Amino acid sequence: SKEKIRVVREELIASSCCALVVSQLDEICWLLNLRGSDITFNPVFISYCVVTLDEVRLFVNPSKLDDSVRSHLGDSVILQPYEELLEFLPSLDLDSQCKRVSIYPKTCNVAIHRAFVEGNVCEQLSPISLLKACKNQVELDGMRKCHVRDGVAKTIWLSWMKKNMKDVSECKYDEVDVADVLENERRKQPLFMDLSFTSISSTGSNGSIIHYSPQKGSCAVVDRNKLFLMDSGAQYRDGTTDVTRTFHLGTPSAKEIDCFTRVLRGHIGLAMAKFPENVPGEILDILARRHLWEVGLEYNHGTGHGVGSYLNVHEGPMRIGPLREGRVPAKLVGLKPGMVVSNEPGFYEEGEFGVRVESLVIIRRVVNSKYNFGNLKFLEFETITLVPIQLKLIDKSQLSPQEIDWINRYHQKCLSELGPSILEVDEEAHQFLVESCKPL
């Protein structure tokens, strides 16, 4: 924590600021190496933090801090009640040579902004935002490990779904029921803390609702003759997961196979991309959409968002998606090594079905490039989500040899990484994994 504070102060000095008001909760947790439980699915706590060049103040309900937290913070952090922030800000002793306070308008409220004289406010992205996005080696290793355990849980669940949805006349499980089964499988995994968001458990036409949330008593019963889309994730002590798999328990239609294959090809195209460091994710977005565009299809959401390290499942400042109105590449946040983002193209036929294939990827440096033009540093994606992709939804005739090779290598990794742990607890699920990972 002290090292992080030192780096933040260096960033403040570089931007001619002498104080930073931190109002984004995951930034406070990252800076102080703390986690909380005030907000469902997000391991954060209600607070504010003010960092100056010589002190750090945490404004929080003191009853939330036990002795271990107080010992962790030590003398390096001054504690004040949450309600005292607005009273404190006007009295902030700004250095005579530097009277600028760094505030990000998109994540702070008007009252904080008004606490300072207008000329003393520097409106800029918090320096913590980018520092937090670029994970260190311990965080990256934790993300990889938690995705193995998460993949074990979801693969066992997929096997359970196949086994229990054989007869449509006897299927009594609704969307909430099957989401609960998946949650229970995750709870069996070491270091599990909570889900990372409300599971999007959707059968048939409900899958076409991008942010669908099933409610017990009004949701649909799973229909094995329709596509099923499950977008879900979990919080583990060593990382955060977010994965979507779309599958069919019966016989998919030709259109469902075509749409799924085009979405998958977009997923693979992005997963295989190599690009110079600091290229904005918006520039790569077309790689995920091109096969849909070829036949006049599209999806109305972003292709990738940042993911925290046992923090919020959505984090910035980077993204992969269409260029927003008024934004130009020179002002966008470039991709850097250590970032973790999602790769999630999709397609949604209103009233019919939805398709999404989502995995998380780590951005890493390319080694051993054939050329080294201009000493540019090139980056690539390492897919860390390990959950099989349903083979019967893939139209192999559409795929290039490189795409077939990518799928086969991905499934071989799923088999080798997940197989031993699944075999220990569920032989039937292990056989399902073996069948699911057969080479194309």
Secondary structure, 3 states (H helix, E strand, C coil): CHHHHHHHHHHHHHCCCCEEEECCHHHHHHHHCCCCCCECCECCCCCEEEEECCCEEEECCHHHCCHHHHHHHHHHCEEECHHHHHHHHHHCCCCCCCCCEEECHHHCCHHHHHCCCHHHEEECCCHHHHHHHCCCHHHHHHHHHHHHHHHHHHHHHHHHHHHHCCCCCCCCCEHHHHHHHHHHHHHCCCCEEEECCCCEEEEHHHHHCCCCCCCCCCCCECCCCCEEEEEECEEECCEECCEEEEEECCCCCHHHHHHHHHHHHHHHHHHCCEEECCCEHHHHCHHHHHHHHCCCCCCCCCCEEECCCCCCCCEEEEEECCCCCCCCHHHCCECCCCCEEEECCEEEECCCEEEECEEEEEEEECCCCCCCHHHCCEEEEEECCCCCCCHHHCCHHHCCHHHHHHHHHHHHHHHHHHHHHHHHHCHHHHHHHHHHCCCC
